[in-house]
Amino acid sequence: MAKAKVSVTVDRSLLRQCDRVARGAKRSEVFGQALEGGLRNVRQRSLEEAVERYYASQSQAERTEDSEWAGLAPRVLGETWT
């Protein structure tokens, strides 16, 4: 993956924490891993919020149908997987 050089300003205590967890790794590697983890968390939260919005927007009839389908799945899978 192509990399770009950037300059960031961080709190000194955060930088000390970075150096403590680096264990021989370069700061840029630690920051890159932390940024990847943070972005992954943002995407996960966004997905969870979208799912919540979807289910919150369902009508009572849609919730009932969803519940019926959810109840049917274990029976069908039990019949086909045994």
SVG drawing of the C-alpha trace seen along z (x, -y; Angstrom):
<svg xmlns="http://www.w3.org/2000/svg" viewBox="-49 -20 62 56">
<polyline fill="none" stroke="black" stroke-width="0.4" points="0.0,0.0 1.3,-3.4 2.1,-5.6 1.9,-9.4 4.0,-11.4 1.9,-13.6 2.6,-15.8 0.2,-15.7 0.2,-17.4 -0.7,-15.2 -0.8,-15.5 2.5,-14.7 0.9,-12.1 -0.6,-10.4 2.9,-10.3 4.4,-8.8 1.7,-6.1 2.5,-5.4 6.2,-5.0 5.3,-2.6 3.2,-0.3 5.5,-0.5 7.8,2.3 10.4,1.5 7.9,0.6 8.2,-2.8 5.8,-5.5 4.3,-5.6 3.4,-1.9 1.7,-2.4 -0.2,-5.5 -1.2,-3.6 -2.5,-0.6 -4.4,-2.9 -5.9,-4.9 -7.0,-1.6 -8.6,-0.4 -10.3,-3.7 -11.7,-3.8 -12.9,-0.2 -14.7,-1.1 -16.4,-4.1 -17.5,-1.8 -18.8,0.8 -20.8,-1.9 -22.2,-3.2 -23.4,0.2 -24.9,0.9 -26.8,-2.5 -28.1,-1.7 -29.4,1.7 -31.1,0.0 -32.7,-2.6 -34.0,0.2 -35.6,2.2 -36.9,-1.0 -38.6,-2.0 -40.5,1.3 -44.2,1.4 -45.9,3.8 -46.8,6.1 -43.2,6.1 -42.0,7.0 -44.5,9.8 -43.4,11.2 -39.7,10.9 -40.4,12.8 -42.2,15.5 -39.3,15.9 -36.8,16.0 -38.8,18.8 -39.0,20.7 -35.3,20.7 -34.1,23.0 -36.8,25.6 -35.8,25.6 -32.1,25.7 -32.7,28.5 -34.4,30.5 -31.8,30.0 -28.7,30.3 -29.6,33.5"/>
</svg>
